[in-house]
């Protein structure tokens, strides 16, 4: 089978990454599209094929179709410069309007059910690893990708800290662990080393093969765990996924602040820094996205308004 387009895509990605672009998900999408072209023995890139591939997934938002096509657009310009038979994907080939999905927020009982379900996985190392992964995401709010990227040197269980060395925004941050979380991770590390004493990678969380967890595999395993635990998606865009544990951490932290009477606005930069957001604006999103948080924020504003009016009365 020819790999002409896949070879060209690899060369393009190597060039872009050498210039500083990461292109993680776009790179995966591009390689998938290039493989599709090679499967059809295509000798050039037609716009029609790009649009057909981009719009193939059903039950998703128009934005996802546009994003898939965006991953191809730069590659099409690159190929056109080499061979004019390759068509350039125009910017307006697909409409797009980004709307963030309402996050799924787990209850404490659901997180417990997920961890118990993970413990029942038939193979011992995945059972231990997915219990540790779910617990780690739930208590730290880190991104799933950040958890996969953790090496053993990043997890200091004696000091009770986790170092996120390479976050989404290219920064690093250190997160303290509650003693119970550090103890649970220590138990996992002991179990991991017992089951796989000589892994091929320094990853803290190990797959059944002794390698770093792969995002697609982890997502698939988690979907199965969610089904087995009896979790249901309230809508196609609000589904229990691994990243929902991060959303849950942020929301529950803010709800706790409101209920404790704390100044949430003053605390928000701290949570933003903890989450690895580029700024508090990304963190404030949860207030408008989660009804309970919105209600708490509205109640706080009402009380503040009433207090102000009382002060103005003679």
Number of C-alpha atoms within 10 A of each C-alpha: 7 14 14 16 24 19 15 16 24 15 12 18 21 16 12 15 14 10 9 9 11 14 15 11 11 17 19 12 19 26 21 15 23 25 19 17 23 19 13 11 14 15 13 18 23 16 19 12 13 24 18 12 17 21 18 11 12 8 8 12 17 16 16 16 21 21 18 22 27 21 20 26 19 15 22 22 17 16 20 16 13 10 12 12 13 19 19 21 22 13 11 8 14 17 10 14 10 11 9 10 13 17 21 21 21 21 11 11 8 15 17 16 18 23 21 15 19 26 19 14 16 9 10 14 24 21 19 25 24 25 23 23 20 20 20 22 22 22 15 21 23 23 20 21 16 15 22 18 20 20 18 15 12 16 21 15 20 10 11 18 17 23 17 22 15 14 17 14 9 8 12 12 14 13 16 16 20 13 14 10 18 21 15 16 25 18 13 20 20 12 16 22 13 11 15 16 11 10 17 12 13 16 20 23 27 25 22 16 12 19 15 21 22 13 13 9 11 17 15 13 16 19 17 14 21 24 14 13 18 11 16 11 13 10 10 10 15 15 20 20 18 23 19 21 27 24 25 22 19 24 23 15 14 24 18 12 15 17 9 10 10 12 11 18 10 9 13 18 17 12 19 18 14 17 24 23 17 13 14 18 12 12 21 18 12 19 19 13 15 16 12 13 18 15 13 16 17 13 13 16 12 12 11 12 12 12 11 11 10 10 9 8 6 4
